Amino acid sequence: MNQQATASRRSRAEQETENEANRLREQVDSALAAVISRSPDEVESLRTAADRIERAARDLSDALRELARQRKTPELP
């Protein structure tokens, strides 16, 4: 089965959860890059990265809760 067919069978909540998880991964990767750089100019980047990770984690937790709610409530045919 190809990736597009699999994606079309996923619910909107499942797709949203996956998108938010990927966004959080990207934010963590960016934060790690800022940590490795050790530049004095990166202080603000570290703060910005922390804020972005907080938002992305919050968005992911909201998406997971919505997915749990959706799975708890049976879908009507």
Order of alpha helices (4+ residues) and beta strands (2+ residues): alpha-alpha-alpha
